[in-house]
């Protein structure tokens, strides 16, 4: 196992570069899920937009009731009734909604004459439309009491409307399945793993292959009694072991960072996620083996790691959710292994029961990833055999002297 030990020595001498990428990824794995968890959070929370009421009519209980209702569900921003001040507030988003109550608004409303209100809403968000819906809800409900025909005073109408609008329905949230839902932070972390696995595998495999491709070492190894099949087998064994160690390290890191969020989650879901990630580890190893056939220097090695890693992850839905892809990009993404890894991960995260119908898409995605790995390995072996029989295999390779 001399070749195997030599590969381990090469890896140890370049462990600093792996540690650098690992540190960068750990930082990203803490920052990105923390920023994205709120975006994907499905818990309900009351939204309180800002609003401004410009009352050009006389004070009345009707307008006071409207103001009281909006204050309960939003934040009032008091502005002067000046054109420049209102324009600045709308432009700089100081308020989400401005409504103007024209002169004679109360009398027109009581006499059931429809009067169109002038209003300004922000176009960047839906907050302004939310406030507008609350204004319409208050006024429409007041019109209902007016149309009822009962001789109710303005005070009674406002009191009845505010009483009706204060009613709330009790909602009970339930989830289906034997365990609690999978934490979004851990799901995002698992979705990011293909990138670091690709980078680490490419750096590891290309480092080992470049050293053994040096002309002096290659010619000396050809003179040894060691069979080429045994020589290549020990290299593959070492690279495979290092890949599995990288997967194990990233999996343990995920449990350390987000293990507290996995309390109550069905262990079968965690096992499927680990299996899906391990499957992609073999895909990354096969891609690294294929990439190592072309790497001739440190610059080419780093370029290949970043270009292949970023390209596959951006086009495969690792960094950008697949829901944002158009039909054309989705058609291209289906030919990438990262797409099937993300698809399997999404299906696993949505599991509520473990039946053949729910598990079939997951197994299909995992088998497709294994097919990608086998295809890349076959191409790498054919290409390696062709290059070894050509004069190019004895060309110069830029490596470090101590290797």
C-alpha positions in Angstrom: 0.0 0.0 0.0 2.9 2.4 -0.7 0.9 4.4 -3.2 -1.9 4.7 -0.7 0.5 6.0 1.9 2.0 8.4 -0.6 -1.4 9.8 -1.4 -2.0 10.4 2.4 1.3 12.3 2.6 0.4 14.5 -0.3 -3.0 15.3 1.3 -1.4 16.2 4.6 1.0 18.6 2.9 -1.9 20.5 1.3 -4.3 20.3 4.2 -4.1 24.1 4.7 -5.9 24.8 1.5 -8.7 22.3 2.5 -8.9 23.9 5.9 -9.3 27.3 4.2 -12.2 26.2 2.1 -13.8 24.4 5.1 -13.6 27.6 7.2 -15.2 29.7 4.5 -18.0 27.2 4.0 -18.7 27.0 7.8 -19.0 30.8 7.8 -21.4 30.7 4.9 -23.3 27.8 6.4 -24.0 29.9 9.5 -24.7 33.2 7.8 -26.8 32.1 4.8 -29.3 29.9 6.7 -29.7 32.6 9.3 -30.6 35.1 6.6 -32.7 32.7 4.6 -34.7 31.1 7.4 -36.8 34.3 7.9 -37.5 34.4 4.1 -38.8 30.8 4.1 -40.5 31.0 7.5 -44.1 29.8 7.2 -45.1 30.9 10.7 -47.8 33.5 10.8 -47.1 37.0 12.2 -49.2 40.1 12.0 -47.9 42.7 9.7 -48.0 46.3 10.8 -47.6 48.7 7.9 -47.2 52.5 8.2 -50.0 54.8 7.1 -51.0 58.5 7.0 -54.4 60.0 7.0 -54.8 63.6 5.7 -58.2 64.7 7.0 -59.4 67.8 5.0 -62.9 67.4 6.4 -64.1 68.3 9.9 -63.3 65.9 12.8 -66.0 63.3 13.3 -66.5 60.0 15.0 -66.4 58.3 11.7 -62.9 59.4 10.9 -61.8 58.9 14.5 -63.0 55.3 14.3 -61.1 54.8 11.1 -58.0 56.2 12.7 -58.4 54.1 15.8 -58.9 50.9 13.7 -55.8 51.6 11.6 -53.7 52.4 14.7 -54.6 48.9 16.0 -53.2 47.2 12.9 -50.5 49.6 11.8 -48.2 52.5 12.7 -49.3 56.0 12.0 -47.0 58.5 10.4 -48.1 62.1 10.9 -47.3 64.4 8.0 -48.2 67.9 7.1 -50.7 68.5 4.4 -48.1 69.9 2.0 -47.4 68.6 -1.5 -43.6 68.6 -1.1 -43.7 66.8 2.2 -46.1 64.1 1.0 -44.1 63.6 -2.2 -40.9 63.1 -0.2 -42.6 60.7 2.2 -43.9 58.6 -0.7 -40.6 58.7 -2.6 -38.4 57.7 0.4 -41.0 55.1 1.7 -41.5 56.9 4.9 -45.1 55.7 4.9 -46.7 52.8 3.0 -50.1 54.4 2.5 -51.5 57.9 2.3 -55.3 58.5 2.1 -57.0 61.9 1.7 -60.4 62.6 3.3 -61.8 65.4 1.2 -64.1 68.2 2.5 -67.6 67.0 3.0 -66.5 63.4 3.4 -68.7 62.7 6.4 -71.8 64.3 5.1 -71.4 62.5 1.8 -70.9 59.1 3.5 -73.9 59.5 5.8 -76.1 60.5 2.9 -74.9 57.4 1.0 -73.3 59.4 -1.8 -70.3 57.6 -3.2 -67.2 59.7 -2.9 -63.9 58.4 -4.4 -61.0 58.8 -2.0 -57.6 59.9 -3.2 -54.8 57.6 -2.0 -51.1 56.9 -2.6 -49.6 53.5 -2.1 -46.1 52.2 -2.4 -45.5 50.0 -5.4 -42.4 48.1 -4.0 -44.4 46.1 -1.4 -47.9 45.0 -0.7 -48.1 46.9 2.6 -49.9 49.8 1.0 -52.5 47.5 -0.5 -52.9 45.9 2.9 -53.8 49.2 4.5 -56.1 50.1 1.6 -58.0 46.8 2.2 -58.4 47.7 5.9 -59.8 51.2 4.9 -62.2 49.6 2.5 -63.2 47.0 5.0 -64.0 49.6 7.6 -66.0 51.9 5.2 -67.9 49.0 3.6 -69.0 47.6 7.0 -70.2 51.1 8.0 -72.2 51.3 4.7 -73.8 47.9 5.6 -75.1 49.3 8.9 -76.3 52.5 7.1 -78.1 50.4 4.5 -79.8 48.2 7.2 -82.4 50.9 7.7 -82.1 51.1 11.5 -82.0 54.6 12.9 -78.5 54.3 14.3 -76.4 57.3 15.4 -73.0 57.8 14.1 -71.5 56.8 17.4 -73.5 53.5 17.4 -72.4 52.7 13.8 -68.7 53.3 14.6 -69.0 51.3 17.8 -70.7 48.4 16.0 -68.1 48.4 13.2 -65.1 48.5 15.5 -66.7 45.7 17.5 -67.2 43.5 14.5 -63.7 44.2 13.2 -62.2 43.3 16.6 -63.5 39.7 16.3 -60.7 37.1 15.7 -60.9 33.5 14.7 -58.9 30.9 16.6 -56.6 29.0 14.4 -54.9 25.7 15.4 -51.8 24.6 13.5 -51.3 20.9 12.9 -48.7 18.9 11.1 -49.0 15.4 9.7 -46.5 12.7 10.2 -44.8 10.9 13.0 -42.2 13.6 13.8 -41.9 17.3 13.7 -41.3 19.1 10.4 -37.7 19.4 9.3 -36.0 22.7 10.3 -35.5 25.1 7.4 -32.0 26.0 8.6 -30.8 22.4 8.4 -32.5 22.0 5.0 -30.7 25.0 3.6 -27.4 23.7 5.1 -27.9 20.4 3.3 -28.7 22.1 0.1 -25.4 24.0 0.2 -23.3 20.9 0.8 -22.9 19.9 -2.9 -20.7 23.0 -3.5 -18.2 22.3 -0.7 -18.1 18.6 -1.6 -17.3 19.5 -5.2 -14.6 21.9 -4.3 -13.0 19.7 -1.7 -13.0 16.6 -4.0 -11.6 18.5 -7.0 -8.8 20.0 -4.9 -8.0 16.7 -3.3 -8.1 14.5 -6.4 -6.3 16.9 -8.7 -3.5 17.5 -6.1 -2.9 13.8 -5.9 -3.1 13.2 -9.6 -0.8 16.1 -10.5 1.9 14.9 -8.2 1.9 11.4 -9.7 1.8 12.9 -13.2 5.2 14.6 -12.8 7.4 13.3 -15.6 10.2 12.1 -13.3 7.9 10.3 -10.9 5.8 8.9 -13.7 8.8 7.3 -15.5 10.1 6.0 -12.2 6.8 4.4 -11.3 6.6 2.8 -14.7 9.8 0.9 -13.9 8.4 -0.5 -10.6 7.0 -4.1 -10.4 3.7 -2.6 -9.2 0.9 -3.3 -11.7 -0.8 -0.3 -13.1 -4.2 -1.7 -12.0 -3.0 -1.9 -8.4 -1.4 1.5 -8.7 -4.6 3.1 -9.9 -6.7 1.2 -7.4 -4.7 2.5 -4.4 -5.1 6.0 -5.7 -8.9 5.6 -6.1 -9.1 4.0 -2.7 -7.4 6.9 -1.1 -9.5 9.5 -2.9 -12.6 7.6 -2.1 -11.7 7.4 1.6 -10.9 11.2 1.7 -14.2 11.9 0.0 -16.2 9.9 2.6 -14.2 11.6 5.4 -15.2 15.0 3.9 -18.8 13.9 3.8 -18.6 12.6 7.4 -17.0 15.9 8.6 -19.7 18.0 6.9 -22.5 15.9 8.3 -21.1 16.0 11.8 -20.7 19.8 11.4 -24.3 20.1 10.4 -25.4 18.2 13.5 -23.3 20.4 15.7 -24.6 23.6 14.2 -28.3 22.7 13.8 -28.7 19.6 16.0 -30.9 21.5 18.4 -33.4 22.2 15.6 -33.8 18.5 14.7 -35.4 17.5 18.0 -38.5 15.4 17.2 -37.7 15.0 13.5 -38.3 11.5 12.2 -34.9 9.7 12.1 -35.8 8.3 8.7 -35.9 11.8 7.2 -32.4 12.5 8.6 -31.2 9.2 7.2 -32.5 9.9 3.7 -30.8 13.3 3.7 -27.5 11.8 4.7 -27.9 9.1 2.0 -28.7 11.7 -0.6 -25.6 13.7 0.4 -23.4 10.6 0.4 -24.7 9.8 -3.0 -23.6 13.2 -4.3 -20.2 12.7 -2.6 -19.6 9.9 -5.1 -20.8 12.2 -7.9 -18.3 14.8 -6.8 -15.6 12.2 -6.6 -16.3 11.1 -10.2 -16.3 14.8 -11.4 -13.1 15.4 -9.6 -11.5 12.3 -11.3 -12.6 13.6 -14.7 -11.3 17.1 -13.9 -8.0 15.8 -12.7 -7.2 14.5 -16.2 -7.0 18.1 -17.4 -5.4 19.9 -14.4 -1.7 20.8 -15.2 -1.0 23.4 -12.5 -2.2 25.1 -9.3 -3.9 27.9 -11.2 -5.8 25.5 -13.4 -6.7 23.4 -10.4 -8.2 26.3 -8.5 -10.0 27.6 -11.6 -11.5 24.1 -12.3 -12.7 23.8 -8.7 -14.5 27.2 -8.7 -15.8 27.1 -12.2 -17.2 23.5 -12.0 -18.4 24.0 -8.5 -20.1 27.3 -9.0 -21.4 26.4 -12.4 -23.1 23.2 -11.4 -24.5 24.7 -8.2 -25.9 27.8 -9.8 -27.5 25.9 -12.7 -28.6 23.0 -10.5 -30.6 24.9 -7.9 -28.1 24.9 -5.0 -27.8 28.6 -4.7 -30.9 29.7 -6.5 -34.2 27.8 -5.7 -35.6 25.8 -8.6 -38.9 27.7 -8.2 -37.2 30.7 -9.7 -36.0 28.9 -12.9 -37.7 29.5 -16.2 -38.7 26.6 -18.6 -35.5 26.9 -20.6 -33.1 27.0 -17.6 -35.1 24.1 -16.0 -34.6 22.0 -19.1 -30.9 22.6 -18.9 -30.8 22.0 -15.2 -32.3 18.5 -15.6 -29.0 17.3 -17.2 -27.0 18.2 -14.1 -26.5 16.0 -11.0 -27.0 18.9 -8.7 -30.5 19.3 -9.9 -31.4 15.8 -8.9 -29.7 16.2 -5.5 -31.7 19.3 -4.8 -34.9 17.7 -6.1 -34.4 14.7 -3.8 -33.7 17.0 -0.9 -36.9 19.0 -1.5 -38.9 15.8 -1.7 -37.4 14.5 1.5 -38.1 17.8 3.3 -41.8 17.6 2.2 -42.3 14.0 3.5 -45.3 13.4 5.7 -45.6 9.7 5.3 -43.3 6.9 4.2 -45.2 5.0 1.4 -44.0 3.7 -1.9 -45.7 6.6 -3.7 -43.9 9.3 -1.6 -40.5 7.5 -1.6 -40.4 6.6 -5.3 -39.4 10.1 -6.5 -36.6 10.2 -3.9 -35.2 6.8 -4.9 -35.4 7.9 -8.6 -33.4 11.0 -7.9 -30.8 9.1 -5.9 -30.4 6.5 -8.7 -30.0 9.2 -11.3 -27.2 10.7 -9.2 -25.5 7.3 -9.1 -25.9 7.0 -12.9 -24.2 10.4 -13.2 -21.3 9.1 -11.0 -20.9 5.9 -13.0 -21.0 7.9 -16.3 -18.3 10.4 -15.1 -16.1 7.6 -13.8 -16.3 5.7 -17.2 -15.5 8.8 -19.1 -12.6 9.6 -16.7 -11.2 6.0 -17.1 -11.4 6.1 -20.9 -9.8 9.6 -21.0 -7.1 8.6 -18.6 -6.2 5.6 -20.6 -6.0 7.7 -23.8 -3.8 10.3 -22.2 -1.5 7.8 -20.6 -0.8 6.3 -24.0 0.0 9.7 -25.6 3.1 11.8 -25.4 1.2 14.5 -23.5 1.2 12.3 -20.4 4.9 13.0 -20.1 4.5 16.8 -20.4 5.5 19.2 -17.6 3.2 19.5 -14.6 3.6 22.4 -12.2 3.6 21.1 -8.6 5.2 22.1 -5.4 8.8 21.0 -4.9 8.2 19.3 -1.5 5.6 16.9 -3.1 
